[in-house]
Amino acid sequence: MQEEAIRLQVRTVTGLEEIPRNSWNALKGTTNPFLRHEFLAALERHGAAVPANGWQPMHLLLEEADGALLAAAPAYVKANSWGEFVFDWSWASAYRQAGLEYYPKLVLAVPFSPVPGPRVLTGPRVNPGDACRILASAAEQLCRQQDWSGVHCLFPDDQQMRTLGDTGWLYRMGCQFHWENRGYTDFNAFLESLSSRKRKNIKRERRIAAESGLEFAIVPGHRVTADDWHAFHSFYARTFDEHGNLPVLTPDFFREIGAGLGNAVQMVQARLAGNMVGAALLLRSDDTLYGRYWGCRTELPGMHFETCYYQGIDYCIREGLVRFEPGAQGEHKVPRGFLPRSTHSLHWISEPGFHEAIARFLDREKVMLRSYMDEMNAHSPYRNARN
């Protein structure tokens, strides 16, 4: 690596369209659909990951002198903390009270998606740890040059979490609720692993959905019709509006990733008398199913849990996927088989005083979060659980 290091260069690009799709998708880590060129470029092209929403693309590239791509990190200059799912609003408030500017900041992240995975994508000709350290150092230098408050790596995988932690970045623990496939042969085998009370409750919820007259199907993205994409977007927008959020993803975005990612996009459709009345959009990698967006025309008994959770669990068992990550937060997921799992974020803070203050806060927060996860695990629905 020492001989080749002289030939390396780091540069930034302000749009994924500047990078050939095949070059980006050849990097390790892009089996995760959220890190594929098709997904990230569509966010930019259809007005989601754009400066107007506080997301200015500033992707970091590690290249050889001839321009050959060795590694890359999806990165964005942020003018707010919206769409990150690692909540640092109180840090921004503390900066304001001290007469300092917290924004802009730089994030290595997937916009609007709290999906764990690599945040530095690497090719076969570079050591992954070296690439992570080089691009992290380049991000720090960029912040110093631009007088930004810091760099934040959101939801990295375990290896990159350790690498960044070893360089002195501050570690923050988070929590999500994931379902894990314990070698179930079918949905009934999953039910048999639960306590009697939890098993009966899930059966009751599924029966209620059936008695509502609902029928369910999982349709690959490239087979979803234009009418169904239009209906799905209206469901998604309605859900976001009801929760006071801005639905930035457009019908064209959904149609494009459905066509471009093929079987990596799956739509759970809930139909009543042949009409789609609710849906959940899922994405998948080789081993993991990710729950993303959900909505409905009218809430019917049992529809939400069946659409968002039970159909996904059933799909994972059929397809041999090892886990189901249905998104951020949600204690109501625990009795349905989803247990707390730690997530990570790493933070480089340029202001020394705030670096120390945030480090103390994170130490206290970590203790509280571990206690919370222990409490949630104590309510595990699994028989003879040892979590």
Secondary structure, DSSP 8 states (H G I E B T S, - for coil): -HHHHTTEEEEEES-GGGS-HHHHHTSBTTTSGGGSHHHHHHHHHTTSSSGGGTEEE-EEEEEETT--EEEEE-EEEESS-TT-SS--HHHHHHHHHTT----SEEEES-TT----S-SSEE-TTS-HHHHHHHHHHHHHHHHHHHT--EEEEES--HHHHHHHHHTT-EEEEEEEEEEE--S-SSHHHHHHTB-HHHHHHHHHHHHHHHHTTEEEEEEEGGG--HHHHHHHHHHHHHHHHHTT------HHHHHHHHHHHGGGEEEEEEEETTEEEEEEEEEE-SSEEEEEEEEESS--TTHHHIIIIIHHHHHHHHHT-SEEE--B--GGGGGGT-EEEEEEEEEEESSHHHHHHHHHHHHHHHHHHHHHHHHHHHT--BTT---
